[in-house]
Amino acid sequence: MNSSSDKSDIRNWWAKSPMTYGSVHGRTTYQEQDGSETTMELGTPEFFDRVDERFYSWNRPLHTTEGYFAKIFPYERYHGKGVLEIGCGLGTMAMNWARHGAQVTAVDLNAVSVAQTRRRFELLGLPGRILEADSHRLPFQDGEFDYGYSWGVLHHSPDLSHSIREFFRVLKPGGEFGVMLYNRRSILYWYTIQFIEGFLHGESRFLGPLELASRYSDGAREEGNPHTWPVTRREMRDLFSPLCQKLRIKVLGTDLEGCFQFLMPGSRDYIPTIVKKSWARRWGWSLWICGKKR
Ligand SMILES: C[S@@+](CC[C@H](N)C(=O)[O-])C[C@H]1O[C@@H](n2cnc3c(N)ncnc32)[C@H](O)[C@@H]1O
């Protein structure tokens, strides 16, 4: 397969399975606390509220009284300034930046996510430029943005290093950035994906590491996700160091509560929070890479 057909497979898969945070990846059905299920209509205010509620609950440790994700996003410094998001999905983060007064530009590879994010901005009366674009080739001038971020996106691209260089091209010199990529040195990758699915369930007889990671992370446990390849801290240090200053790479530790429940049901009650937190900061799934462009 050449890289352009790779990219259209990726685009088509995400258009078919956008980031709804539904009970089944890509669907708009959500489980209620009493076990019943509610199906929402795409593009309605109730649907966006439900997406946000799920997204926020997964990332609870990152919120503060200053706003959602305010532990990682310096909203106040970029009031009135140009902020770019790559891979906006259904627009939760872009909405928060716009609400904090940034001039938001958000791109996504798939048309469904772009249409949904535009719809969200329209419903809320927020200003913003939402475009269909590939991280590999951004339709912007050099140095156009003051701040740039991307959350859970670029590991879906076979051209990660090219996309990172393209991202830096459109940032101003000295501009800050934040990129979240999945962590290959995580419990989810080694234990859940490679050990349980690959080894115990025998999937590694048929699927290589990339296929396993694609299928059992964002792959909805079904065939079809063409590319999800988590990265390591060292690989990212090598990739980002030449492009930026004040580089920081850390594991966010946001996802392990769910992982513990899966690995050791009931562990929430008997493993002390302090232990879970320290494991989460070491072996969690979300690697946060931030700094300033040279
Ligand atoms: C896991 S979702 C994350 C969406 C959103 N950031 C969130 O956290 O909800 C991945 C998104 O990346 C988009 N994507 C994948 N490859 C891309 C690329 N090369 N350029 C731009 N967007 C891409 C997909 O269309 C999808 O919407």
The ligand as an SDF file (V2000), in Angstrom:
LIG
                    3D

 27 29  0  0  0  0  0  0  0  0999 V2000
   -8.3330    9.7050   18.7410 C   0  0  0  0  0  0  0  0  0  0  0  0
   -9.0900   10.9740   17.7600 S   0  0  0  0  0  0  0  0  0  0  0  0
   -8.7200   12.3910   18.7800 C   0  0  0  0  0  0  0  0  0  0  0  0
   -9.6550   13.5290   18.5100 C   0  0  0  0  0  0  0  0  0  0  0  0
   -9.6030   14.6300   19.5880 C   0  0  0  0  0  0  0  0  0  0  0  0
   -8.3070   15.2520   19.6330 N   0  0  0  0  0  0  0  0  0  0  0  0
   -9.9950   14.0490   20.9260 C   0  0  0  0  0  0  0  0  0  0  0  0
   -9.1060   13.8630   21.7690 O   0  0  0  0  0  0  0  0  0  0  0  0
  -11.1700   13.7560   21.1380 O   0  0  0  0  0  0  0  0  0  0  0  0
   -7.9790   11.1530   16.4140 C   0  0  0  0  0  0  0  0  0  0  0  0
   -8.3780   12.2300   15.4220 C   0  0  0  0  0  0  0  0  0  0  0  0
   -7.2290   12.5180   14.6130 O   0  0  0  0  0  0  0  0  0  0  0  0
   -7.6450   12.7340   13.2970 C   0  0  0  0  0  0  0  0  0  0  0  0
   -6.4760   12.4960   12.4480 N   0  0  0  0  0  0  0  0  0  0  0  0
   -5.8600   11.3140   12.1950 C   0  0  0  0  0  0  0  0  0  0  0  0
   -4.8150   11.5030   11.3820 N   0  0  0  0  0  0  0  0  0  0  0  0
   -4.7590   12.8330   11.1270 C   0  0  0  0  0  0  0  0  0  0  0  0
   -3.9110   13.6350   10.3470 C   0  0  0  0  0  0  0  0  0  0  0  0
   -2.8920   13.1050    9.6420 N   0  0  0  0  0  0  0  0  0  0  0  0
   -4.1290   14.9690   10.2740 N   0  0  0  0  0  0  0  0  0  0  0  0
   -5.1670   15.5320   10.9640 C   0  0  0  0  0  0  0  0  0  0  0  0
   -6.0100   14.8150   11.7250 N   0  0  0  0  0  0  0  0  0  0  0  0
   -5.8090   13.4710   11.8120 C   0  0  0  0  0  0  0  0  0  0  0  0
   -8.7900   11.7490   13.1150 C   0  0  0  0  0  0  0  0  0  0  0  0
   -9.6140   12.0920   12.0270 O   0  0  0  0  0  0  0  0  0  0  0  0
   -9.4950   11.8370   14.4590 C   0  0  0  0  0  0  0  0  0  0  0  0
  -10.4910   12.8240   14.4560 O   0  0  0  0  0  0  0  0  0  0  0  0
  1  2  1  0
  2  3  1  0
  2 10  1  0
  3  4  1  0
  4  5  1  0
  5  6  1  0
  5  7  1  0
  7  8  2  0
  7  9  1  0
 10 11  1  0
 11 12  1  0
 11 26  1  0
 12 13  1  0
 13 14  1  0
 13 24  1  0
 14 15  1  0
 14 23  1  0
 15 16  2  0
 16 17  1  0
 17 18  1  0
 17 23  2  0
 18 19  1  0
 18 20  2  0
 20 21  1  0
 21 22  2  0
 22 23  1  0
 24 25  1  0
 24 26  1  0
 26 27  1  0
M  CHG  2   2   1   9  -1
M  END
$$$$
